[in-house]
Amino acid sequence: MKISITIPPYEEQPISGFIICDMTIAGKRGTISSSDDSCMSKMMAFVSLPLLLYDLQRFLSLRNMKTCNFIGIESSFKITFMKINDKTIQIQCMGELIDEITSSELYNYIIESVTNIIVTYYPVMNKEDGVIQDIIDSLKEFKTNCGS
């Protein structure tokens, strides 16, 4: 599974963390993007990432939490994480099955995806609006609270 962000072409740097852009989630069973014609759900993806990390932190930490729904800010783009049993988490996006993975795989995929987003966009992001730092801090908290 992989989560990525695509921003529209831009001329000015640094870019705002509040820019409306696309999020894509890809897994073994499918790929959905907020830019898909059937979806039309562009979002404030950079601002949405800390929320996704917080929601997943709770989902992975709380044994009795069976479902986690994430909806992007300023969007209707929805990712659902469901604990099917003690070992399997099903991931759906906009109602379509994307993947079935273990909680440790989900943890590793999220860290890899968010780290790649930070590495890709940190050099061109506006550090003054605080969004990129929120992502970095949220990832650190996710690692601390969900790490094995």
Residue pairs with C-beta under 8 A, 6 or more apart in sequence:
1 25
1 26
1 27
1 28
1 91
1 98
1 99
1 101
1 105
1 106
1 109
1 113
2 25
2 26
2 27
2 109
2 112
2 113
3 23
3 24
3 25
3 26
3 52
3 109
3 110
3 113
3 114
3 117
4 23
4 24
4 26
4 113
4 116
4 117
5 21
5 22
5 23
5 24
5 45
5 46
5 49
5 117
5 121
6 21
6 22
6 24
6 33
6 35
7 15
7 19
7 21
7 22
7 121
8 19
8 20
8 21
10 19
13 124
14 124
14 125
14 126
14 127
15 121
15 124
15 125
15 126
16 126
16 129
16 131
17 46
17 47
17 125
17 126
17 129
17 130
17 131
17 132
17 134
18 44
18 46
18 47
18 129
18 131
19 44
19 46
20 42
20 43
20 44
20 74
21 42
21 43
21 44
21 45
21 46
22 33
22 34
22 35
22 42
22 43
22 45
23 33
23 34
23 43
23 45
23 48
23 72
23 77
24 31
24 32
24 33
24 34
24 35
25 31
25 32
25 33
25 79
25 91
25 93
25 98
26 98
27 91
27 98
27 99
27 101
28 99
28 100
29 97
29 98
29 99
29 100
30 93
30 96
30 97
30 98
30 99
31 98
32 39
32 93
32 94
32 96
32 98
33 39
34 40
34 41
34 42
34 43
34 45
34 72
34 75
34 77
35 42
38 94
39 77
39 94
41 72
41 75
41 76
41 77
41 94
42 74
42 75
43 72
43 73
43 74
43 75
43 77
44 72
44 73
44 74
44 75
45 72
46 121
46 125
46 131
46 132
46 135
47 73
47 131
47 134
48 70
48 72
48 73
48 75
49 114
49 117
49 135
49 138
50 134
50 135
50 137
50 138
51 70
51 73
52 70
52 79
53 110
53 114
53 135
53 138
53 139
53 141
53 142
54 138
54 141
54 142
55 68
55 69
55 70
56 68
56 70
56 81
56 106
56 110
56 142
56 146
57 141
57 142
57 145
57 146
58 65
58 68
59 65
59 68
59 81
60 103
60 106
60 107
60 146
61 145
61 146
65 83
66 82
66 83
67 80
67 81
67 82
67 83
68 80
68 81
68 82
69 78
69 79
69 80
69 81
70 78
70 79
70 80
70 81
71 77
71 78
72 78
77 93
77 94
78 93
78 94
78 95
79 91
79 92
79 93
80 91
80 92
80 93
81 89
81 90
81 91
81 106
82 89
82 90
82 91
82 92
83 89
84 90
84 100
87 102
87 103
88 100
88 101
88 102
89 100
89 101
89 102
89 103
89 106
90 97
90 99
90 100
91 97
91 98
91 99
91 100
91 101
91 106
92 98
101 109
104 148
107 146
107 147
107 148
110 142
111 139
111 142
111 143
114 135
114 139
114 142
115 139
117 135
118 132
118 135
118 136
118 139
121 132
122 132
125 131
125 132
126 132
127 133
